[in-house]
Amino acid sequence: MTTPLAEFDRYRKQVAFAAWGSSSQQRFSQASVLVVGCGALGTAQANLLTRAGIGRLVLADRDFVDLSNLQRQTLFDEQDVADLLPKAIAAARRLQRINSQVSVEPIVADVTCDNVVELVRSVDLVLDGTDNFETRFLLNEACWQERKPWVYGGCLGADGQSMTIVPGQTACFACLMPEGTPAAGTMPTCDTGGVLGTIIQMVAAVQVSEAMKILGGCVEQISRTLTVIDSWNLRFRTLSLEKLASRGCGVCREGRRDWLTGARTTQTHVLCGRNSVQLRVPLARPWDLADLERQMEPHGSVVRNAYLLKLVSTEFTLTVFPDGRVIATGTEDPAIARTWVRQTIGL
């Protein structure tokens, strides 16, 4: 099915760009993208893609909107915080008001080895909006296995970087980081280094530009370097990846899938910049939030909506999702977080 050219009127300034044109816009309007993580990078990516006229946009995120997000996560506002909305839901609602021609599908879930292949298979390209290396290694293996391009991006302080990965044509993310995930405590975090909203927008713009090249039929024009940006001092560097691509690694050359098989999956994650830990509780069936609310009421103030339940006690806050995820706020120690969950839910 083709999109009538009359519907491209809203994109006429974009179509007028000589390297793009109506043929690329047509391809783009029929393409689909998965944005993994609706935080700072993810919301900036989703905003640009929606305004540019992507055909279908899938938003996968495990978190809910917090006041501290508003400084850099551009699709949210104070009402989303008050309503305790999951980020994927709040982002989708805003994006549909921006461009009703785009099909936006919010998924409130953690992207894990259990669902990543299905998500990747359902789209043409994946954009990295995550805040942790584990998910990036998982995406790298899933995208390489399914032969789907993806664009890595990361930001900290005023610095950011991006890398375009096309299976069979470029180096993969594991080539860039052969030692795997950095050891705990060896890398700065959003809490220690902060992050500026300006670098978020710059890196997201690079990622979406690369996605548009691929989806618009201009894959030969993608960057084959690691792009590094210092937004504070306005410095840009590119690092060649040709040697890494020719050498390959255990993932792209040998076919190893340690993250995809679950061999390296963890059940707890420290959330960047949130003083929070996410735990995953194995469930035989989804939690009934109404029943859980009655159980947790003696432990503090409880608020519930269709997507989650939030308990606020004098010592900590627990946010519970039906799929068995619990975000414990008030610590970065998984052991302490598990103790709070046992005390209130009885697991």
N, C-alpha and C positions, 0 to 999 in steps of 0.2 A: 504494500500500500504506500502510495506517495502522498506527500503533503502538498496541497495546493499552494502555488507560489504566492497567492494573495495573503496567506497566513504568515508569510515571511516578512510582511511589512514592518512588524515590530523589530526585525533584525536587519533592516536595510543598511544601517551603518556598518554592521558586521559583514554583510554580504558584499558591500562595496570594497572591502579589503581585497586586493588583487590575488593574494595567495589563498584566499578562502572561497569566495564566490557562492553562487546558488547551489552548485553541485555538492560542495562540502557541507553546506547548511542542510541539504536534503539528507545526506548520510547521517549527519549529526542528529537530526530530528527523529531518526529511526533507530538510534543507538541507545544502549543502556549502560549505566555506570553504578557500581557499588561503592559507596563512601563508608569506610569502616572507621567509626568514631565520629560523633557529632559534637566534638569539643571545638577548640579554637580553629584548628586547620580544617576540620570537617565542615563546620558551618560556613567558613569562607569559601571552601570548594563548592559546596552545595549551592550557595548563593550565586556564584559565578556560572555554574553549569545551568542552573534554572533560568537565569536571565539570558544566557546564550542559546537556550532552546533545546537542551538535551531531550530525547524522547521519553526515557524512563529513568528514574532515579531511585535507587534503593539505599535507605539510610539505616545502618545497623549501629546501635549504641546500647551500652549496659547501664548508663548513669541517668540521673535526674538533674534538673537545673538548680544550681546553687547561686547565691548572691555573688560569690567571688568569680563566677564565670562571666559576668556581664561586662567586665573590663575588656575582654578580647573575643568573646563568642557572640558573633554579631547577629544571629537570628533570634536571640532571646531578649526578654525584658522582665521587669520586676513582677508583672502579673504571672508569668510562667513560674517564677520562684514561689509566689504565694500559692499557686495552684498545685505545687508539687508535681509538675509535669515531667515525665521522662523526656530526655533531650530529643530523641527521635520523633516523638509525637509533637512536641512544641515546634521543632524545625519544620516538619512536614506541613503543619498548619500555616506557618508563615510563608513557606515556599509556594503553597497552592494559591495564596492571595497575591503573590508576585507574578506567577505565570500559571494560569489554569490549563494551558495546553500540555504541560508536563505531567506525566504520571509519576507521583511520588509515593513510595511505599515505605513506611516506617516499620522497623523491626526492633522491638525492645528486648534485646538479648545480648549476651556475651558471645563474641565470635571465638569459637573453640574448634578443636579437632573434630567435634561431633557434627558441626553444622557448616564449617567453612567451605567444604567442597560444593555443597548444594548452593550456597550463596554465590560462589565464584562462577559456577556453571551457568547461573541464571542471567549473567550480564556479559557485556563485551569488554569491559575494562574495570579495574579496581583502583581507587585512590586511597592512599594511606592517610588517615586522620587520627591515628592512634597515638598513645603516649607511652608505649612500652615496647621493648625489643622482642619480647616473646611473641606478641601478636604479629609483628613484622616478619619474624622468621616463619611463623605459621602461614601467613599470606604468601610469602615467597615460595614455599613448597607447594601450596595449593595452586597458585597461579602458574607455576612452572609445569606441574602435572597436567593441568587443564589447558595449557598453552594460551593463557590469557595475559595480556599486558597489564602491568600495574606501575604506579608512580609513587615512590617512597618520598616522604617529607618529614622533617623534624626541626624543632625550634627550641631554643633555650636562651634566656637573656635577650640579647639583641642579635643573636646569630641563628642562622638556619641553613639547611641544605636540602637538596632534592636530587633524585636519581631516577631515570626512566628505565624500566626493565621490560624488555620484549623477549620472551622465551625463544631461544634459537638464534637471536640476533645480537644480544647484549650480554654483559656480565649480569649475574644475579646478586641479590642482596647478601647471600652467604659468601659470595666471592669478596664482597667489600669488607665483611666482618668474619674472617675465617676462624677467629677464636670464640665465636658464639656470643652469648649475652655477657655484658660486662659484669664482673663480680659486684655483689652488693656493697655499696659504700664507696665505690671507685669512681662514680660519675656524679656530677652535680645534678640537682633536681630542680623542679619549679619552685620548691620551697626555699632552697639555698641560693639559686641563681636568678629566680624570677623569670618573667617573660614579658616582652613588650608586644602590644597589639600590632605594631607596625611590621615587625618581622613576620608575624603570622600572615598578614595580607600579602606580603611579598613572596613568601614561599608558596602559598596557595595559588597565587597568580602563575607562578612558574609551573606548578603541577597541572593546573587546568589548561594552560597553553599546550603542554605536552600531550595531554589527553585529547585536546581538540585536533592536534596534528594527526594522531593515530585514528581517531574516529571519523575525521573528515577526509580520510584518504590521502594524507600527506605524511605517512609514516617515515618516508625517507628523510624528512627534515627534523626528526627528533634529535634531541641532545644525546650524545653517547659519552657524556662526562658526568662527574659528580659536581654539581653546582653548589658553591659555598658563598653565603651572603652575610656580610656584617652590616646591618642596617644603621648602626650608630655612627660608624665611621665611613659609611657608604663605600665599602670595598667589596668587590666581586672577584671570585676565583673559580676556575674550572680545572678539575683534575682528570687527566685521561684515564679511561678504564679499559683501553684496548688490550693491555697485557693481561689484565684479569679475565677479560672475555676469552682470550685465546687459550689461557691456561685452564679455566673452568674450576669447579670445586666438587665437593661430595654431593651437592644437590643437583647442579645443572649438568655435570659430566657423569657422575656415578649413579644418580637416581636415588640417593638417600632421602628418607622422609621421616626423620626422627620426631619432628614436631607434629607432622600430620598423622602419624600412627598413635600419638599420645604418649610416646616413650619419654618425652621431656615436658609433659604438661604439668602445671601446678594447679592446686585448688584454691590458692590464696594469692591476691594481688594487692600490693600497696598502691593506692591511687595518687598519682602525681599532684602535689600541691593541695591536697585535701585533708591531710592528717587522718586518713581513712584506710581501711583494709576491706577488700571484697572477699567474701568467703562463698564457696559453692557447697550447698548441702544436697547430697544425693536424695532424690525423691522418687517414690513409686508413682505418685500422681501430683499434679500441681497443688500448691497450698491454697486452701480456701481462706482468703484474707479476712472475711467476716469472722470465721471461727478463731483465727489467729488474733484478731483484734481483742476479742473477749479474753483470751488467754494472757495477753500482754498488758492489759489495762492496769493491773496492780503494780506494774513496774514503772509507770510514768504516764505522761500525756501521749495519747495515740491519735493520729490522724490517718484517714484512709480515703483513697479514691479508686477508680477503676483499674489503675495500673500498679499501685504500690501501697504499702503501709509504712508509716513512720512513727517510731517510738522515741520520745525525748525524755531521758531521765536526768537526774542531777549530775551523773557521772559521764554519760555517753549518749549517743544517738544511734539507733538502728533503723535502717531502711530496708524493707523486705519486699522482694518481688515474688510473684507466683511460681516462677521457674526454679526456686530454691536458692536464689542469690540473696545475700545479705551484705549490705555495706555498713560497716561499723565505724562510726566517726568519733574521734577522741584519742586515737592511738595509731601508730604505725607498726605495732607488734602483733603479728598474727595470733600468737598464743593468748594475749589479752583479749583480742577480738573474739576468739573462739569461746573464752570463758564467759564473756557477756552474752553470747548467743545461747550458751547452755543455761545460763541463769534465767533468761527470759522466755526462751522457746522450749527448753528442756531437752535439747539434743545432745 
